[in-house]
Structures are given as structure tokens and as C-alpha cells.
Amino acid sequence: MVLESIQLVLFDLAGTTVDDRIDGVPLVVSAMAETFAEAGYKIVSEDVVQHRGKIKTEMVRCLLAGKMQAGDKAFEEEADRIHKFFLKRILENAEKLNEIEGTTDTFRFLKSRGIRIGVGSGFPAQIVERVISRMGWMEQGFLDYAGGGDAVGAGRPDPGMIQHAMQLLGIPDPRRVLKVGDTAADVEEGANAGAWTAAVLTGSQPEEMLRAAGPDFILESIAVLPGLFG
């Protein structure tokens, strides 16, 4: 089995290991749309979904670029203002989030095989730490790495976060790493790092969009990931 040599599995957060739906709507999508609306810009859910997986500062800039002239001081100030209000809305709702079914069991399985576990997110470290604390994964000894979008100064599909985790954990070979996420940006990040990639169908991006990114595996959810290891 090709994954027998895996030493690290790096997971995305929202949509992969964490169910960010509140009243059936993904929090990232609703919070971004509501924040833009409060700033006087109308965006629809489909616009947000297209950019999921990216570092959130980049997501805001991409969405704002269609509303005002990009690149000047006014644009950057407006993007920064929207991003801060977006993060505030996420933090206000962090305690309502729960793990995706099967996450803890999958973590236990990986640990039983001596495989390191990391989570990486397009959110900054402040959000990552709050969500991880809510899930209790660090206290249970599951996580060997946790990184936010501000950890390496570059967002997906840049492979910097994967490379950062590899460096900290002493894993030099990317073919001993599996990246698992629910967006095309996650898949592209893994491919750019030279790692194995698995896309899960528990996020908000449609299966055809994930398939187009070319993952090595497509899974219904994190719960079935152990089956890749035989």
C-alpha cells in the first residue's frame, strides 16, 4: 500500500476536521457574506465558496477586488477593516463548532500507527488555537503541529505551511506526508509540496471542483481515511 510509509498527515480545519455549519450554513460563508454586507458590498455564497481554503486575508482581497479598485491604499485599508470584522464574527461563534464525525477515531488510528498529526488552516493562529481548544485535541495528545495562515507568511496553494510542519517535525521527504482537505486550494497546496493529497466531501465545494484539482484520493469524510492504510 502506497501510504504505508506516511509519517505525517496534515489536515485542514473547517470543513475537514471541524463542522463549521451553524443552522445548516457554513460559518465561514455566512460570516464573510454578512461582514461584506455590513461594509456595504453585496456578495453571494457561491462567491465565497470559490475562494474557500485560501488564507483569509487573501480571500477578502479576492472578493473585494470585484467591488473596488485593487492595489491602492484605500483598497488595502478596506480589506484590512473587513478582515478584522470577519475574524471577530468567527471568534464570537467558535464555541458553537464541533468536530466532524469520525475525526477523533481517525486521530486515534493514526496515533496507533505512530503517524504524526497536524492541522493547518487559512485562519490566523488566534482562531486556530480557539477552535483546537474547543475540540480538546491538544489535551488528548493528538496534535504534533497546529498552524494558522499567518505562520509562514504565505497562503494556499503555496506549500509553505506543509513545509513548515515538515521542518518542525524532522520529516524531509514530502512523499511521507499526506495532506487532507475539503477545498481545491488544499489539494493544490499538497501537490505543490510534493505530498500525497486526499480531498474530503464534507466541505462546501462541489465534488467536480475537487476532482478538477487532481487529488490522489477522494473520500466521503475523514471517518473513512483509515481505509487508505489497509
Secondary structure, DSSP 4 states (H G I P E B T S, - for coil): -GGGG--EEEE-SBTTTEE-EETTEEHHHHHHHHHHHHTT----HHHHHHTTTS-HHHHHHHHHTTTS-TTSHHHHHHHHHHHHHHHHHHHHHGGG-EEPTTHHHHHHHHHHTT-EEEEE-SS-HHHHHHHHHHHTTTTTT--SEEE-TTSSS--TTSTHHHHHHHHHHT---GGGEEEEESSHHHHHHHHHHT-EEEEETTSSS-HHHHHHT--SEEES-GGGGGGGG-
